[in-house]
Amino acid sequence: MVQYYTVRIRKSRKSEVNGLALLFMLGKDGSDLAGNKKGNTVEIVSDIVRPIVEGMGLTLWDVRFEKEGASWYLRVFIDKEGGVTIDDCENVSRAADPLIDEADPISQAYYFEVSSPGIGRDLVRPWHFDRYLGQEIELRLIRGENGQRDFMGALVRHDPESVTIQVGEEERSFAKKDCAFIRLHEEIDLSRDLD
């Protein structure tokens, strides 16, 4: 049975600041008026949650801070051999939430989610690609080549700028920056769940 779990918490700022005031308070280099830099949100949150996740026998798959529509989402993806449970997501969420609040790396209201990466997981970090060398991946180009945007094939190699897959008899290389996504391809047999 395919399972994908998410625990979501709505976080609001202790004191909301309107956009104009926020722009005035931040320097051009991202520092506040006192000159303090908070750093990259994803890096800060990764540093906070990694020891929690690893201490629970899990792997930190990815951390993302992204906007969808009018809302911001802080997403922590966890993994483990045999799959993540809802209890794993809940335990990480409960342990990480107060530490993220204390570090306060986010200046606006956001949703905090702890999730499994799912079976068609996005490949982003170098070790993601290393882990799935030789396996089927799929990628979608931002702009198509000769009318084609979607490609699938065995992952042959990668480097920081590109990914190469075996498509039929030929190897095709794609620039990562030209891809909307690169993810693990998994066949889902839905007939098993109907029995």
N, C-alpha and C positions, 0 to 999 in steps of 0.2 A: 504494500500500500504506500503510495506517495504521500509524504507528509512535509508540510512547510509550516513552521510555527513563527509567530510574531507576538511579542509583548509590547504594547504601546502605552506611553504615558504622555499626557499633555503637560508641557512645562511653560510657565509664564514668568516673565521677568518680575522681580520683586518691585521694581519701580520702572514703569514704561517711560521711555524717553522718545519724544517725537523725532522724526527723521532729521529735521533742520538742526535741532540741538545736538544730535549725535554727530552730524557732519562737522559742526563747529568744535565739538569736544575732541575729535580725533585729528591727529596730525597727518600729514601726507604719507608718512611712513607706517601708518597703522598704530602709532603710539598714542597714549592718552595725553592729556595736558601735562602730567607729571613726567612724561617721557617713558613710561613703562610699556613694554611690548608684551602682548599676550602670546604671540606666536600663532602658528597654524592650528586651527581648531581640530582638524583630523589628527595631527601629530600629538597634540595635548591629550585628546581623548584616548588615542591608541596607547600612549604611555600610562594612562590611568587604568584602562581596562585590561591590558595585556597580562599583568600579574594576577588579576582576579580570575580571568578566563583560564590561564595556564594552571593556576592553583586548584581549579575545579576539574582538571584533566581534559580541558577542551583546547581547541585551536582558535585563535583569533583570525578569521578569514579576511575581514575587511572592515574598515570604518569609513563612513561617508557622511558628509554634511551637505545636503542638497535641497534646492527649492523646487517644489511642485505646486503650480498654481500660485496661490497667495501664501502658502504655508511652507515653513522650513522643517526639515527632518534630519535628525541625528540618528544614523543607523549603524548599529554594531552587528556584524554577522559573525556567528560562532559555528564551529564544526567539531565533529568527533567521529571516530571510527564507529560504524553502526548507526549513525544518525543522531541528531539533536532532538531532545524532547522539550515539551512545553515547560517542564520543571527546570531544565537547563537554562532556558531563556529567562524564566522568572527569577532564578537564583542570581544570574549575572546582572539582571536589571536591578534587583534589590541591593546588591552589593555595590554596583557602580554608580547608581543614581546620586547618593549623598556625596560621593567623592567628586563627581562631575560638578554638582552644585557648588561645592566648596572651591574648586578651581575656577569656576565661573568663566569658561572660555567663550561663551556665546552671549551676544548682546541683545538678541531679540527672542520673542516667544518661539517655541519649536516643539515638535513631537520627538520624543526619545523612544526608539524602537530597538529591541534586541531580537534578532531573527536567525534562523538557519539560512544558509546561502541557497538552499533549494537544489534540485538535481541538475538543472540547467544553469549552473552557477556562472557568474561573470568571471572571466580571467582577467585580472588587472595587475597584480604584483608579479615580479619575476618568478618567485617560487611557485605561483599558481601554474605558470606555463611549464616549469620544470616538472612539476608533479604529474602533468597530463601529456607529456611527450609521447607520441605514438597513438594517442587516442583521438577519436572524432571530435572536432570542434566545429562550431558554426560562427560565421561573422557576417555582419551587415555593414556595407559601405554607406557613408553619409551621402555620397554622390555615386551613382551607378557607373559601371564600366560597360559600354555597349548595351545599355538597357538592363543590365543585371546588377542587383545590389547584394543579393544573398549568396554566400558560398559556404560549402561544407567539405571537410576533408580531414585526413589524419594530420595532426600537428607534427611537423618535421623538425622545425627549429624556431628560435626566436632570439631577438636581441632587444635592447631598449627601444629601438625605433620601429622594428618590423616583426612580422610573424609570417612563417612559411608553412603552407599546408600542401598535402598531396591531393590533387583534384584529378581523378581518373589516372591517366598515365603521366601527367605533368605536375611539376611543383610550381605553385603560385605564391609569390610574396606580396604582402600588403603592408603599407605603412599603418602603424597603430593609430596615428593621428587622423587617418582617413576613415576609421571604423566607428560606427555608431555603437557597436558592441562586439565583443569576442567572448563566446561562452562555450562551455562544455556541452556537447550534444548527447542527449540521453533519449533513447527510445522508451516510451511509456506504454506498457501493455495494460490497457484499461480493462481487458477481458478478465484479468485475474481478480479484479475487485467486484465483478458481477457474479461470481460463484457463490 
